[in-house]
Amino acid sequence: MDVMGSVLKAPVDEFENYTSPMRVLARFFKKSRDAWKTKCMEAKRQMKGLKNQIYQLKKSRQNWKEQAQAQVKELEILQAEFEQFKAKVIEPPMPGGVKTRPLRAR
């Protein structure tokens, strides 16, 4: 019982340095603690929101990057097809060959 008495009395001894009544100190410390908790919870909420925003931005950036790479590949394929088509359609004129006249506009 002597141990319990000293354990319970220890925190009270720390408050002997304060000149304000215990009820006033208790109210002040509770208000201070509640303000700290509110501030901490708000910071955690804001941090979670920012982490989610970073995740979404990374995901979006990766999506745009993949789309751009796919379009570059498609462009290369289309350019190769165009070059093949151009080589077939536009043949160089044969020397001494038949000359054609330009089409008239109607």
C-alpha positions in Angstrom: 0.0 0.0 0.0 2.9 2.3 0.6 4.0 1.8 -3.0 0.5 2.7 -4.3 0.5 5.8 -2.2 3.8 7.0 -3.6 2.8 6.2 -7.2 -0.5 8.2 -6.8 1.2 11.0 -5.0 4.1 11.4 -7.6 2.1 13.3 -10.2 0.6 15.6 -7.6 4.0 16.6 -6.4 4.9 17.8 -9.9 2.0 20.2 -9.8 3.1 21.8 -6.5 5.2 24.2 -8.5 2.1 25.7 -10.2 0.3 28.5 -8.3 -3.0 28.0 -10.1 -5.7 25.7 -8.7 -5.8 22.1 -10.0 -9.2 22.6 -11.6 -7.9 25.5 -13.7 -4.7 23.6 -14.6 -6.8 20.5 -15.5 -9.0 22.5 -17.8 -6.0 24.2 -19.4 -4.1 21.0 -20.0 -7.3 19.3 -21.4 -7.9 22.2 -23.8 -4.2 22.1 -24.8 -4.2 18.4 -25.4 -7.5 18.6 -27.4 -6.0 21.3 -29.6 -2.9 19.3 -30.2 -4.9 16.2 -31.1 -7.0 18.2 -33.5 -3.9 19.7 -35.1 -2.3 16.3 -35.4 -5.4 14.7 -36.9 -5.7 17.5 -39.4 -2.1 17.1 -40.4 -2.6 13.3 -40.9 -5.7 13.9 -43.0 -3.9 16.4 -45.1 -0.9 14.1 -45.5 -3.2 11.2 -46.6 -4.8 13.5 -49.1 -1.5 14.5 -50.6 -0.3 10.9 -50.8 -3.5 10.0 -52.7 -3.0 12.9 -55.0 0.6 11.9 -55.7 -0.5 8.3 -56.4 -3.2 9.6 -58.8 -0.7 11.9 -60.6 1.8 9.1 -61.0 -0.9 6.8 -62.4 -2.1 9.5 -64.8 1.4 10.3 -65.9 2.1 6.6 -66.6 -1.1 6.3 -68.6 -0.2 9.4 -70.8 3.3 8.0 -71.3 2.0 4.7 -72.5 -0.4 6.4 -74.8 2.3 8.6 -76.3 4.6 5.6 -76.8 1.8 3.7 -78.5 1.1 6.7 -80.8 4.8 7.0 -81.7 4.8 3.3 -82.7 1.6 3.8 -84.8 3.1 6.8 -86.5 6.3 4.8 -87.4 4.1 2.1 -88.9 2.0 4.5 -90.9 5.1 6.3 -92.2 6.6 3.0 -93.3 3.3 2.1 -95.1 3.2 5.6 -96.7 6.7 5.2 -98.0 5.8 1.8 -99.5 2.7 3.2 -101.0 4.6 6.2 -102.4 7.2 3.9 -103.9 4.5 1.9 -105.7 2.3 4.8 -107.0 4.9 7.4 -107.9 7.3 5.6 -110.2 10.1 7.6 -111.8 9.4 8.4 -115.5 11.1 6.1 -118.0 13.6 7.8 -120.3 12.0 8.3 -123.7 8.7 7.0 -122.3 5.2 8.3 -122.8 4.6 11.8 -121.7 1.3 12.5 -120.1 -0.5 15.8 -120.0 -1.8 17.4 -116.8 -5.5 17.0 -116.1 -7.7 20.0 -116.7 -9.9 21.4 -114.1 -13.6 21.4 -115.0 
